[in-house]
Amino acid sequence: MIKVGEVLVSDDIKEVEFVCNLDKCKGACCVEGDLGAPLEENELSVMHEIQAQVKPYLTPEGIKSIEVQGPYILDEDGDYSTPTIEGKECAYAHYNEVGILKCGIEQAYLDGKISFHKPISCHLYPIRITKNKKGFEAVNYHKWSICSAACSNGKSLKVPLYKFLKVPLIRKYGEGWYDELVKAIE
């Protein structure tokens, strides 16, 4: 375990090699699981604000799910997440022309329609952040079989997780924090 500022970082972040391989997984992380993407409280107002700009990037089923459930949901544990389509894929996801699930929010961002990249939980995946009772955040690797192709890809390219996720880690914690992490690891 590495402590960087007030954040505890699992050793897996430096040891696991990982590079997404969407050709193999087809974006399974956007459809597998019990709920949609976890959202931070500071993202809730953004989810309301971006609806009109994101709507053209969504499927009719996704739009309907958002109209019925709202731009986010509150689960039984008191956590917020994106709505899903009939308990499956994220309502903000759509399949591209080759059958890969893509994020409508991210596509709107890439097209310059919004300034919000996508929920930080998605941007950081397969890292999951938890808060402990003392207020520390813990940065952990979420090992999941659907990402086995990403692990193989990362291993062949020799890219550790903390380097693959440099941009979202900086987005979450800042460049100074990331530089400290790199120094602690290397």
KEMI-836671 format. One record per residue (C-alpha): x, y, z; residue in one letter; residue number from 1. Coordinates in steps of 0.05 Angstrom, whole numbers. Layout:
% KEMI-836671
@x=X&y=Y&z=Z&residuo=A&num=NUM
...
//
This chain:
% KEMI-836671
@x=0&y=0&z=0&residuo=M&num=1
@x=26&y=69&z=-18&residuo=I&num=2
@x=1&y=133&z=15&residuo=K&num=3
@x=1&y=194&z=-30&residuo=V&num=4
@x=-25&y=255&z=6&residuo=G&num=5
@x=-89&y=232&z=40&residuo=E&num=6
@x=-101&y=176&z=-11&residuo=V&num=7
@x=-83&y=103&z=0&residuo=L&num=8
@x=-62&y=68&z=-65&residuo=V&num=9
@x=-63&y=-7&z=-73&residuo=S&num=10
@x=2&y=-40&z=-96&residuo=D&num=11
@x=-39&y=-69&z=-155&residuo=D&num=12
@x=-39&y=1&z=-186&residuo=I&num=13
@x=36&y=-5&z=-199&residuo=K&num=14
@x=39&y=-81&z=-210&residuo=E&num=15
@x=-20&y=-96&z=-255&residuo=V&num=16
@x=-8&y=-84&z=-329&residuo=E&num=17
@x=-70&y=-62&z=-366&residuo=F&num=18
@x=-91&y=-29&z=-432&residuo=V&num=19
@x=-165&y=-33&z=-453&residuo=C&num=20
@x=-177&y=-77&z=-513&residuo=N&num=21
@x=-247&y=-58&z=-537&residuo=L&num=22
@x=-242&y=-103&z=-598&residuo=D&num=23
@x=-242&y=-162&z=-550&residuo=K&num=24
@x=-288&y=-141&z=-492&residuo=C&num=25
@x=-336&y=-99&z=-534&residuo=K&num=26
@x=-344&y=-50&z=-476&residuo=G&num=27
@x=-372&y=-102&z=-429&residuo=A&num=28
@x=-360&y=-57&z=-368&residuo=C&num=29
@x=-417&y=-13&z=-393&residuo=C&num=30
@x=-466&y=-71&z=-391&residuo=V&num=31
@x=-443&y=-120&z=-337&residuo=E&num=32
@x=-457&y=-111&z=-263&residuo=G&num=33
@x=-515&y=-95&z=-218&residuo=D&num=34
@x=-521&y=-20&z=-229&residuo=L&num=35
@x=-500&y=35&z=-277&residuo=G&num=36
@x=-436&y=75&z=-268&residuo=A&num=37
@x=-424&y=102&z=-198&residuo=P&num=38
@x=-430&y=178&z=-194&residuo=L&num=39
@x=-399&y=227&z=-146&residuo=E&num=40
@x=-445&y=280&z=-115&residuo=E&num=41
@x=-409&y=336&z=-152&residuo=N&num=42
@x=-427&y=302&z=-218&residuo=E&num=43
@x=-503&y=301&z=-205&residuo=L&num=44
@x=-516&y=373&z=-228&residuo=S&num=45
@x=-472&y=361&z=-289&residuo=V&num=46
@x=-515&y=300&z=-308&residuo=M&num=47
@x=-576&y=347&z=-309&residuo=H&num=48
@x=-540&y=401&z=-348&residuo=E&num=49
@x=-514&y=357&z=-405&residuo=I&num=50
@x=-579&y=321&z=-423&residuo=Q&num=51
@x=-596&y=362&z=-486&residuo=A&num=52
@x=-525&y=357&z=-514&residuo=Q&num=53
@x=-518&y=282&z=-499&residuo=V&num=54
@x=-586&y=260&z=-524&residuo=K&num=55
@x=-566&y=256&z=-598&residuo=P&num=56
@x=-513&y=205&z=-579&residuo=Y&num=57
@x=-561&y=158&z=-542&residuo=L&num=58
@x=-605&y=101&z=-565&residuo=T&num=59
@x=-681&y=108&z=-562&residuo=P&num=60
@x=-680&y=57&z=-505&residuo=E&num=61
@x=-628&y=98&z=-468&residuo=G&num=62
@x=-668&y=162&z=-476&residuo=I&num=63
@x=-731&y=127&z=-452&residuo=K&num=64
@x=-695&y=99&z=-391&residuo=S&num=65
@x=-669&y=169&z=-373&residuo=I&num=66
@x=-738&y=199&z=-383&residuo=E&num=67
@x=-768&y=147&z=-336&residuo=V&num=68
@x=-712&y=142&z=-284&residuo=Q&num=69
@x=-680&y=210&z=-289&residuo=G&num=70
@x=-608&y=228&z=-308&residuo=P&num=71
@x=-583&y=187&z=-248&residuo=Y&num=72
@x=-612&y=141&z=-194&residuo=I&num=73
@x=-603&y=134&z=-119&residuo=L&num=74
@x=-594&y=61&z=-100&residuo=D&num=75
@x=-615&y=25&z=-36&residuo=E&num=76
@x=-545&y=38&z=-5&residuo=D&num=77
@x=-552&y=113&z=-15&residuo=G&num=78
@x=-504&y=116&z=-74&residuo=D&num=79
@x=-516&y=150&z=-141&residuo=Y&num=80
@x=-506&y=117&z=-208&residuo=S&num=81
@x=-527&y=124&z=-280&residuo=T&num=82
@x=-593&y=92&z=-299&residuo=P&num=83
@x=-593&y=27&z=-339&residuo=T&num=84
@x=-635&y=-1&z=-395&residuo=I&num=85
@x=-677&y=-56&z=-364&residuo=E&num=86
@x=-622&y=-71&z=-312&residuo=G&num=87
@x=-569&y=-82&z=-366&residuo=K&num=88
@x=-527&y=-32&z=-404&residuo=E&num=89
@x=-517&y=40&z=-380&residuo=C&num=90
@x=-571&y=86&z=-409&residuo=A&num=91
@x=-515&y=131&z=-435&residuo=Y&num=92
@x=-483&y=75&z=-476&residuo=A&num=93
@x=-494&y=60&z=-549&residuo=H&num=94
@x=-466&y=7&z=-596&residuo=Y&num=95
@x=-421&y=32&z=-652&residuo=N&num=96
@x=-422&y=4&z=-723&residuo=E&num=97
@x=-379&y=-56&z=-703&residuo=V&num=98
@x=-418&y=-74&z=-640&residuo=G&num=99
@x=-374&y=-42&z=-587&residuo=I&num=100
@x=-409&y=-5&z=-531&residuo=L&num=101
@x=-388&y=67&z=-528&residuo=K&num=102
@x=-406&y=124&z=-481&residuo=C&num=103
@x=-453&y=177&z=-508&residuo=G&num=104
@x=-427&y=226&z=-456&residuo=I&num=105
@x=-355&y=215&z=-478&residuo=E&num=106
@x=-373&y=222&z=-551&residuo=Q&num=107
@x=-408&y=288&z=-538&residuo=A&num=108
@x=-345&y=310&z=-502&residuo=Y&num=109
@x=-299&y=287&z=-558&residuo=L&num=110
@x=-343&y=325&z=-608&residuo=D&num=111
@x=-337&y=389&z=-567&residuo=G&num=112
@x=-410&y=391&z=-546&residuo=K&num=113
@x=-396&y=388&z=-471&residuo=I&num=114
@x=-336&y=399&z=-425&residuo=S&num=115
@x=-351&y=339&z=-381&residuo=F&num=116
@x=-310&y=279&z=-404&residuo=H&num=117
@x=-353&y=224&z=-371&residuo=K&num=118
@x=-365&y=202&z=-299&residuo=P&num=119
@x=-299&y=196&z=-264&residuo=I&num=120
@x=-315&y=124&z=-243&residuo=S&num=121
@x=-318&y=105&z=-317&residuo=C&num=122
@x=-256&y=145&z=-335&residuo=H&num=123
@x=-216&y=111&z=-279&residuo=L&num=124
@x=-241&y=41&z=-291&residuo=Y&num=125
@x=-215&y=-12&z=-272&residuo=P&num=126
@x=-195&y=30&z=-213&residuo=I&num=127
@x=-249&y=37&z=-160&residuo=R&num=128
@x=-245&y=89&z=-105&residuo=I&num=129
@x=-273&y=76&z=-37&residuo=T&num=130
@x=-275&y=120&z=25&residuo=K&num=131
@x=-260&y=91&z=93&residuo=N&num=132
@x=-289&y=113&z=159&residuo=K&num=133
@x=-230&y=158&z=174&residuo=K&num=134
@x=-243&y=198&z=111&residuo=G&num=135
@x=-185&y=170&z=70&residuo=F&num=136
@x=-197&y=150&z=-1&residuo=E&num=137
@x=-171&y=83&z=-24&residuo=A&num=138
@x=-151&y=71&z=-97&residuo=V&num=139
@x=-159&y=-2&z=-114&residuo=N&num=140
@x=-156&y=-45&z=-176&residuo=Y&num=141
@x=-222&y=-80&z=-191&residuo=H&num=142
@x=-203&y=-147&z=-221&residuo=K&num=143
@x=-257&y=-173&z=-266&residuo=W&num=144
@x=-256&y=-230&z=-317&residuo=S&num=145
@x=-286&y=-185&z=-371&residuo=I&num=146
@x=-221&y=-147&z=-371&residuo=C&num=147
@x=-175&y=-207&z=-383&residuo=S&num=148
@x=-160&y=-183&z=-454&residuo=A&num=149
@x=-139&y=-115&z=-425&residuo=A&num=150
@x=-92&y=-149&z=-377&residuo=C&num=151
@x=-61&y=-190&z=-434&residuo=S&num=152
@x=-56&y=-127&z=-476&residuo=N&num=153
@x=-23&y=-88&z=-420&residuo=G&num=154
@x=26&y=-144&z=-406&residuo=K&num=155
@x=47&y=-148&z=-480&residuo=S&num=156
@x=55&y=-73&z=-483&residuo=L&num=157
@x=87&y=-69&z=-413&residuo=K&num=158
@x=40&y=-13&z=-390&residuo=V&num=159
@x=25&y=-11&z=-315&residuo=P&num=160
@x=-44&y=10&z=-294&residuo=L&num=161
@x=-22&y=77&z=-263&residuo=Y&num=162
@x=8&y=97&z=-331&residuo=K&num=163
@x=-52&y=74&z=-371&residuo=F&num=164
@x=-97&y=115&z=-326&residuo=L&num=165
@x=-52&y=176&z=-321&residuo=K&num=166
@x=-103&y=225&z=-349&residuo=V&num=167
@x=-162&y=204&z=-305&residuo=P&num=168
@x=-118&y=200&z=-243&residuo=L&num=169
@x=-95&y=272&z=-257&residuo=I&num=170
@x=-168&y=292&z=-269&residuo=R&num=171
@x=-187&y=262&z=-201&residuo=K&num=172
@x=-128&y=283&z=-158&residuo=Y&num=173
@x=-87&y=334&z=-196&residuo=G&num=174
@x=-20&y=333&z=-230&residuo=E&num=175
@x=21&y=344&z=-167&residuo=G&num=176
@x=-12&y=284&z=-135&residuo=W&num=177
@x=2&y=242&z=-196&residuo=Y&num=178
@x=75&y=264&z=-197&residuo=D&num=179
@x=80&y=242&z=-123&residuo=E&num=180
@x=50&y=175&z=-141&residuo=L&num=181
@x=101&y=164&z=-196&residuo=V&num=182
@x=158&y=182&z=-150&residuo=K&num=183
@x=132&y=134&z=-97&residuo=A&num=184
@x=126&y=78&z=-147&residuo=I&num=185
@x=190&y=89&z=-187&residuo=E&num=186
//
